[in-house]
Every structure is written in structure tokens, then in C-alpha cells.
């Protein structure tokens, strides 16, 4: 667990060549980099080149259809990197079509991305990691038990997205930063990656279709609110009872529930809409009438939207999934508070690809030893 003031600095670029990756750049970033290296360049050239590499998914600069000078392409080739993360393993859950990608960075770090089928046939979203491991230590999350190794760079997150997108039949229309890591603990890098993904010459994803999740880092929530980002912020609450939340999410020791609630209130007011709150439903723990009463007390009149997600815990002595009766009673109680609610399906459980199960391990190796 990090203390209240800590936010690790992003690591130096770790591309194989040592040059900064194009995958982490917007046109203005590429322009600034080239000008700093003494290369004459224009913003329109940078847009055209990035659209070819990112939006079109083509790393061959000589294949650019609209003309760019040979010297410009040669300079970009010399001063940047275009290598993607290595795909170590792809595992599809035949039950629901979720696909987990195990990816290796040039320094050997392993992270995951998950391809998620959406309700509209042929439409997909990608769940992205933001860190190698995680420092938050949430008791129901396999990633939290790894501890934090390092932050991911923007280019690593974008590379993961592009790999999944380019292998997918149909259209990838969204991205969610809900894989390994606490996104707001790696704030600057995640925001940069989201900006690249939403750029017309980048991932071409509508900003409102990009979700960034947090367990409740209050200073970063307030910064996010002040900066007015159009991405969707999702705040993992999981309990409206302060003492219980502190046992489930140790980060609550640094930012108590009262502060998280106030930050949610401020965000809802600034965004002029409903703020999304995630609730990992733990059978027999946070599904009772005491939680409904606490929600009513703390959030009366606040415009919220609830995402309820069943816990995924593969440990024999881990948290259990709520029974149908427990879930129905809790959801009925929340509905009575006039809080719009969606039960989110967390697929890929049979392949350790579901929410809370990402632990940077090979499924085939794990399956062979269990």
C-alpha cells in the first residue's frame, strides 16, 4: 500500500531500441520530438504518419498512401520505435467469447488485456492494464496480491489495444482501463494513452466510450474533475460502510469514505450527469440491508449510476459469489433508492480472464499444474 502522498514517477522509455514509441504519441507530441531532434516537420505530416501507423495499423512507413517525403519518413524511422508488445498467449473462453492476451514488454514484464464482446453483434471493447501488478491490495483481487512492479508507459497500453483491435473481426468501439493496476496511480500515462486512443489519427474511439476506473484516489479524482476529461470515470465503492470498506480496500486507510463520497459529489456536479459507481458484490459480505441503508444515508439525492459486478475469486477460501436471492434482494434495495443500475457481466472466468482474476500468468501452465 502506498501512503497518501505517493505517486510513482513513470519509468523511462523501455522500448527495445531505446527510442520513444510512436504508439504513445499524438501529433503534437511527435512534432515536438522531431523539432527537438532538429528535424523540420509540420503538424499535418505528423497527423498523416500517425494515422497510418495507429489508425490504420500499418508499421511500414513506405506504404503510406498520401505522400510524405522520403527524408521525413527516414527521420521518423530513425528517431522513434514501432515495435509492439510480444503476445505470449491468447486464451479464449468458449463459453462467452472473451479472449485474454498475455503480453510481454521489452524488459520482460508481463501484463494482460482482454477482448470483451458487447451486446451489439460484431462490436467489442478492450480491457487494458495500466500497471505491472498493483499497489492497492484489494482483498478480492488477484492483481492486488502481486504488489506493484512498475507503471506501464502510454505506448504499452496503446500497443495492447492495437494488437487486440487488429486481430478482431468486427469493430472495437470501446476501451476500459480496468485490467492490472490502479489507473489513477499512473495518472499522466493513462490520460495520455486515453488521448491517443480517442484521437482521430489514433485509436478512433469516442472519448465517452473510454472508461477509467479507480478504487478512490481522492486527489487524482479531484484533478480529473478539474481537468474536465470527457472519458467516463468509474469509482469502485464496494461498501458504503466505512469500517467494512477499509477492510476490503486498504486504500481507504489513506482516503476515508467520507472524502471519497465528497469527491464523487464534486465530480457529479462538474460533469452534470450521473457518476458511475462500481460495486463488487461479495456474497454474505456487502449485499445486505445495512449497505442499502448506508447508501441511502450517504448518497441521497446524488446522481449516481450503479455497476454491480459479481466477485471472481478462484481461491478455495476466497470470497464467494452472492446467491441469486442475495443479489436480487440487494439490487431491489438499491433500485428502491432510485439509483439506475446495471449488472455487469464479467466474462472469461473459466480462463482467469474475468475482473479481479488477472495475475500475469499463463493459463495453459496454470491449468496443467492444478
DOBA-18742 format. One record per atom (N, C-alpha, C): residue in one letter; x, y, z. Coordinates in steps of 0.2 Angstrom, whole numbers, plus 5000, padded with zeros to 4 digits. Layout:
<tigus>
AXYZ;...
</tigus>
This chain:
<tigus>
X500449945000;X500050005000;X500450065000;X500350114996;X500650174996;X500350225001;X500750275003;X500550325008;X500150375004;X499850425008;X499450475005;X499750514999;X500350525000;X500650574996;X501050544990;X501050474990;X501550444985;X501150434978;X501550454973;X501350434966;X501950424962;X502150364961;X502750344957;X502850384951;X503450404949;X503550434943;X503550374937;X503250394931;X503350344926;X504050324925;X504150264923;X504850244921;X505050274915;X505750274914;X506050294907;X505750254902;X505750274895;X505550234890;X505950164890;X505550114889;X505850044889;X505750014882;X505750044877;X505650014870;X506349974869;X506349924865;X506849884863;X507449934860;X507249984856;X507850024853;X508050074858;X507650094863;X507850154867;X507550214865;X507250214859;X506950274856;X506250274858;X505950334859;X505250344861;X504750304856;X504250274858;X503750244854;X503250284851;X503150274844;X502550314841;X501850294844;X501850244847;X501150224850;X500950264856;X501450304859;X501250344864;X501150414862;X501150434856;X501150504854;X500550524850;X500350584851;X499850624847;X500250664842;X499950694837;X500350734833;X500750784836;X500550824841;X500950874844;X501550844847;X501450784850;X502050754853;X502550734848;X502350704843;X502850684838;X503150754835;X502850804834;X503050864831;X503650894836;X503450894842;X503950924847;X504550874847;X504450814847;X505050764847;X505550774841;X505250784835;X505650794829;X505950864829;X505650914831;X505950984831;X506450984836;X506450944842;X506950944847;X507550914844;X507450864840;X508050824837;X508250864830;X508050924829;X508250964823;X507950944817;X507450904817;X507150884811;X506550934809;X506550964803;X506051004801;X505350964800;X504850984803;X504250954802;X503650994803;X503050974801;X502451004801;X501950964805;X501450994808;X500950954811;X500550914807;X500350934800;X499950894796;X500350834794;X501050834793;X501450774792;X501350724798;X501450754804;X501350704809;X500750674810;X500150714808;X499550684808;X499450624803;X499750634797;X499650584792;X500050524794;X500650534796;X501050474798;X500750434804;X500450474809;X500150434815;X499550394813;X499150434808;X498550394806;X498750334802;X499250334799;X499450274795;X499650214800;X500050234805;X500350184810;X499850164815;X499450214818;X499050194823;X498250184821;X497950224817;X497350214815;X497250154810;X497750154805;X497750104800;X498150044802;X498550044807;X498849984810;X499449964805;X499750004802;X500249984797;X500950014799;X501449974801;X502050004803;X502550014798;X502349994792;X502850004786;X502750084783;X503150124785;X503150194783;X503150204775;X503450154772;X503450164765;X502850144761;X502350124765;X501650104762;X501150164763;X501350224766;X500950274767;X500650294760;X500050304759;X499750314753;X499850384751;X499650434756;X499750504754;X500450524755;X500750564750;X501450574750;X501750604756;X502250574759;X502750604764;X503450604761;X503850654762;X504550644759;X504950584762;X505350564758;X505750504760;X506250524766;X506450584766;X506850614771;X506450614778;X505850634777;X505450644783;X505350574786;X505150524782;X505050454784;X505650424787;X506250434784;X506850414786;X507050444793;X506850504794;X507050534801;X506550504806;X505950494805;X505450464809;X505650394811;X505850354806;X506150284807;X506750284812;X507150334811;X507750334815;X507650354822;X507150404823;X507150434829;X506550404834;X506150354831;X505650334835;X505650254835;X505150224839;X505150154839;X504450134837;X504350074833;X503650054831;X503549984833;X503949954837;X503849884839;X503249874844;X502849824844;X502349814848;X502549764854;X502149764859;X502249714864;X502249644861;X502549594864;X502549524862;X501949494865;X501549454860;X501049414863;X501249344865;X501249334871;X501449274874;X500949214874;X500349234875;X499749184875;X499149224873;X498649184869;X498049214868;X497549154871;X497049164875;X496649114878;X495949134877;X495549104873;X494849114873;X494449074877;X493949104880;X493449064884;X492849054880;X492748984878;X492248964873;X491548984875;X491448994882;X490849004885;X490549064883;X490949124882;X490749184881;X491049224876;X491649204873;X492049234868;X492549284871;X492649294877;X493149334880;X493849304878;X494249354876;X494949324875;X495449364879;X495849324883;X496449354887;X497049354883;X497349414883;X498049414880;X498549424885;X499049384885;X499649394890;X500249424886;X500449484888;X500949524884;X501549534887;X502149534884;X502749544887;X503049614884;X503349654889;X503649714887;X504349694886;X504749744883;X505449734881;X505849714887;X505649744893;X506049724899;X505849664903;X505349624899;X505149554902;X504549564906;X504249624908;X503649624912;X503049594908;X502649564912;X502049534909;X501449574911;X500949584907;X500349614908;X499849584904;X499149604905;X498649574901;X498149624898;X497849604893;X497249634890;X496749584889;X496149614889;X495549564887;X495149594882;X494949554877;X494449574872;X493749554875;X493349604875;X492649594878;X492149604872;X491649554871;X491149564867;X490549604870;X490349644865;X489749694868;X489149664865;X488549694867;X487949674866;X487749674858;X488049724855;X487849734848;X488349684844;X488149634840;X488549584837;X489049624833;X489649594833;X490249624829;X490549684833;X490349704839;X490649754842;X491049734848;X491549764850;X492049744855;X492349804859;X492549784865;X492949834869;X493549794871;X494049834874;X494649804876;X494749834883;X494949784887;X495149794894;X495849804895;X496149864897;X496849874897;X497149874904;X497749854905;X498149864911;X498449934911;X498549954917;X498950024917;X499550014921;X499649954925;X500249944929;X500449874928;X501049854930;X501349794931;X501149774938;X500649734940;X500449724947;X500049784949;X499949794956;X499549844958;X499749854966;X499749914968;X499949934975;X499349934980;X498749934977;X498149944981;X497949894986;X498149824984;X498049774989;X497249754991;X496849774986;X496149754987;X496049674989;X495749664994;X495749594996;X495449544992;X494949564987;X494649514982;X494949514976;X495549544975;X495849554968;X496549514968;X496649474963;X497249434962;X497849484960;X497649534956;X498249584954;X498449614960;X498049634965;X498249664971;X498749624975;X498749554975;X499149514978;X499849514975;X499949534969;X500549534966;X501049594969;X500749644971;X501149704973;X501249744967;X501549804967;X501749844962;X502449834959;X502549824953;X503149814950;X503349884947;X502949904942;X503049974939;X502449994935;X502450054934;X501950084929;X502050064922;X501550064918;X501550054911;X501650124908;X501950124902;X502050184898;X501450194894;X501250254892;X500750254887;X500750214881;X501350204878;X501450164872;X501250094873;X501450064879;X501249994881;X500549984881;X500150034884;X499450024884;X499150034877;X499350074873;X499150084866;X499350024862;X499950004863;X500149944859;X499649884861;X499449874867;X499049814869;X498349824865;X498149884865;X497449904862;X497549884854;X498049904851;X498149894844;X498149824842;X498549784846;X498649714845;X497949684845;X497549694850;X496849664851;X496449684845;X496449754844;X496049784838;X496149744832;X496849744830;X496949724823;X496849644822;X496749604828;X496649534827;X495849524828;X495449574828;X494749564830;X494349574823;X493949524822;X493449534817;X492849574819;X492649624816;X492149674818;X492449734820;X492149774824;X492349844826;X492449844834;X493049874836;X493249884843;X492949964844;X492449964848;X492150034849;X492350064856;X492650024860;X492750054867;X493450024870;X493650054876;X494150034879;X494050054887;X494250004891;X494150014898;X494850004902;X495050054906;X495650044910;X495450014916;X495349944916;X495149904922;X495549844923;X496149834919;X496549774920;X496949784926;X497549754925;X498049764930;X498149834932;X498249844939;X498449914941;X497849964943;X498050014946;X497650064948;X497750124943;X497250134938;X497450184933;X497650254936;X497350284941;X497450354943;X498050354947;X498350294949;X499050294952;X499550304947;X499450294941;X499850304935;X499450364930;X499250414934;X498850464931;X499050494924;X499650524924;X499850554917;X499850504912;X500150444913;X500250394907;X499550374905;X499150364909;X498450334907;X498050394904;X498050454906;X497750504902;X498050514895;X498750514895;X499050514888;X498850454884;X498750394886;X498550334882;X497850344880;X497450374884;X496750384883;X496650434877;X497050484878;X497050534872;X497250514866;X497750464866;X497950434859;X497450394857;X497150354861;X496550304859;X495950344856;X495850404858;X495250444856;X495450494850;X496050494849;X496250544843;X496050514836;X495850564832;X495650544825;X496150504821;X496850524823;X497350484820;X497650434824;X497250414829;X497550364834;X497050304834;X496750294840;X496350234840;X495650244838;X495450314837;X494750324834;X494250304838;X494350304845;X493750284850;X493450344852;X492850344853;X492450404856;X492650414863;X492850474865;X493150484872;X492650454877;X491950464876;X491450444880;X491450364881;X491750334876;X491750254876;X492350234879;X492750274882;X493350254886;X493250264893;X493350214897;X493150214904;X493850204908;X493950244913;X494450244918;X494250234925;X494450174928;X494250154934;X494750174940;X494450184946;X494950204952;X494550174958;X494950154963;X494750124969;X494650184974;X494750244972;X494650304976;X495250344978;X495650364974;X496250404975;X495950474975;X495850504980;X495450574980;X495850624977;X496450634978;X496750694975;X496750684967;X496850624965;X496850614957;X496150624955;X495650604958;X494950614956;X494750684956;X495050724960;X494950794960;X495250834954;X495850804953;X496250834947;X495850814941;X495650754940;X495250734934;X494650774933;X494350784939;X493750834938;X493950904936;X494450934939;X494650994937;X494851004930;X495150954927;X495450954920;X494850944915;X494250914918;X493750914913;X493750864908;X494050804909;X494150754904;X493450724902;X493350704896;X492750684893;X492650604894;X493250574896;X493250504897;X492750484903;X492450424903;X492050404909;X492450384915;X492350414921;X492650394927;X492250354931;X492550294933;X492150244937;X492450234943;X492150244949;X492450244956;X492150184959;X492650134961;X492450074964;X492350094972;X491750084974;X491550094981;X491550034985;X491149984983;X491149914985;X490849914992;X490849964996;X490449965003;X490350035004;X489750055007;X489650125009;X489650125017;X489950075020;X490050075027;X490850085028;X491050135031;X491750155031;X492250095034;X492050065040;X492450015043;X492449955038;X491949935035;X491949875031;X492349895024;X492249955022;X492649975016;X493449975017;X493649995023;X494349995025;X494649925025;X494249875027;X494549805027;X494549775020;X494149795016;X494149765009;X494549805004;X494649875005;X495049915001;X495549955005;X496149925006;X496649955011;X496750035009;X496650055003;X496750125001;X496350165005;X495750145008;X495350185012;X495650205018;X496250175020;X496550205026;X496950265024;X497050285018;X497350345016;X496850395014;X496250375011;X495750415009;X495150395011;X494850415017;X494250385020;X493650395016;X493150355018;X492550355014;X492250425013;X492250465018;X491950525018;X492250575013;X492950565012;X493250605007;X493150585000;X493050514999;X492850484993;X492150504991;X491750504995;X491050524994;X491050604992;X491350644995;X491450714993;X491750724986;X492250684985;X492550684978;X492050664973;X491650614974;X491150594969;X490650644969;X490450684974;X489950734974;X490150794969;X490850804970;X491150864966;X491150844959;X491350784957;X491350754950;X490650754947;X490150734951;X489550734948;X489250804946;X489450854951;X489250924950;X489550954944;X490250934943;X490650964937;X490450934931;X490250864931;X490150834925;X489450844923;X488950864927;X488250874926;X487950814923;X488050764926;X487750694924;X487850644930;X487650584929;X487750534934;X488450504934;X488750504940;X489450474941;X489350404942;X489750364938;X489650284939;X490050264945;X489750224949;X490050194955;X490050114954;X490550084955;X490650014954;X490549974961;X490249924961;X490149884967;X490249814966;X490849784968;X491049714968;X490649674973;X490149634971;X489649604975;X489949544978;X490049544985;X490349484989;X489849454993;X489749394991;X489149354995;X489249355002;X488749375006;X488749375013;X489149435016;X489449475012;X489849525015;X489549595014;X489449615008;X489249685006;X488549685002;X488149635003;X487549635000;X486849635004;X486949665010;X486449665015;X486049725015;X485549735019;X485149795020;X485549845024;X486049835027;X486449885031;X486849925025;X487049895020;X487349935014;X486849975011;X486249955010;X485749995007;X485550055011;X485550045017;X485450105022;X485950155022;X486650125021;X487150165021;X487250205015;X487050175009;X487050205003;X486450265003;X485950255006;X485450305006;X485650365010;X485950345016;X486250405020;X486750445017;X487250415013;X487750455010;X487650485004;X487150455000;X487150474993;X486450494991;X486050514996;X485350534995;X485350604990;X485050594985;X484950654980;X485550664975;X486050614976;X486650624971;X486550584965;X486650614959;X486550574953;X487150524952;X486950464953;X487350404953;X487150354947;X487550314945;X487450254941;X487850194944;X487450144945;X487750084949;X487950034944;X488650014944;X488849954940;X488949894945;X488549844945;X488649784950;X489049734947;X489549704950;X489949654947;X490049594952;X489949534950;X490049484954;X490749474955;X490949454961;X491649444963;X491949384959;X492549384957;X492849324954;X493449304958;X493449254962;X493949234967;X494049164966;X494649144963;X494749074962;X495049034968;X495149064974;X495449034980;X494948994983;X495148934986;X494648894989;X494348924995;X494748974999;X494549005005;X494349085003;X494249094997;X494149164995;X493449184995;X493249244993;X492649274993;X492149234989;X491549224991;X491049184987;X490649234983;X490349204977;X489849244973;X489149244977;X488849304977;X488149304980;X487749254977;X487249234981;X486749184979;X486249234975;X485849204971;X485349234967;X484849274971;X484649244977;X484249284982;X484549344985;X485249334987;X485549384990;X485649444985;X485849424979;X485949484973;X485249514972;X484749474971;X484049504970;X483849554975;X483949534982;X483749574987;X484149644987;X484849634986;X485249694986;X485049744981;X484949714975;X484849754969;X484149794970;X483649754973;X482949784974;X483049844979;X483449834984;X483549884989;X483849954985;X484349944981;X484649994978;X484150024973;X483849984969;X483350014965;X482850054968;X482650044974;X482150074978;X482450144980;X483050154980;X483350224981;X483350264974;X483150234969;X483050274963;X483750284960;X484250234961;X484850234958;X484850194952;X484950214945;X484950174940;X485550124940;X485450064938;X485850014940;X485949964934;X486549934933;X486749884928;X487149834931;X486949774930;X487349714932;X487849694927;X488449714928;X488949694923;X489149624923;X489149594917;X489449534916;X490149534915;X490549494920;X491249494919;X491449424917;X491549424910;X491649354907;X492349334907;X492449274905;X493149244904;X493349214911;X492849204915;X493049174922;X493449104921;X493249064917;X493448994916;X494248994913;X494449054911;X495149064908;X495549114912;X495249134918;X495649184923;X495649244919;X495149264915;X495149324912;X494649374914;X494249354920;X493749404922;X494049454927;X493549504929;X493849554933;X494049524940;X494649554942;X494949534948;X495349464948;X495449444942;X495749374941;X496449384937;X496649444935;X497249454931;X497849454935;X498249404934;X498849394938;X499549384934;X499449404928;X500049394924;X500349324923;X499949274923;X500249204922;X499949174916;X500249124914;X500049084908;X499449044910;X498949044906;X498349004908;X498548924907;X498848914902;X499048844900;X499448814905;X499948844907;X500448824913;X500048814919;X499648864921;X499248854927;X498748794927;X498448784921;X497948734921;X498348664921;X498948664919;X499248594919;X499548584926;X499548634930;X499848614937;X499248614942;X498648624940;X498148624945;X497648564944;
</tigus>
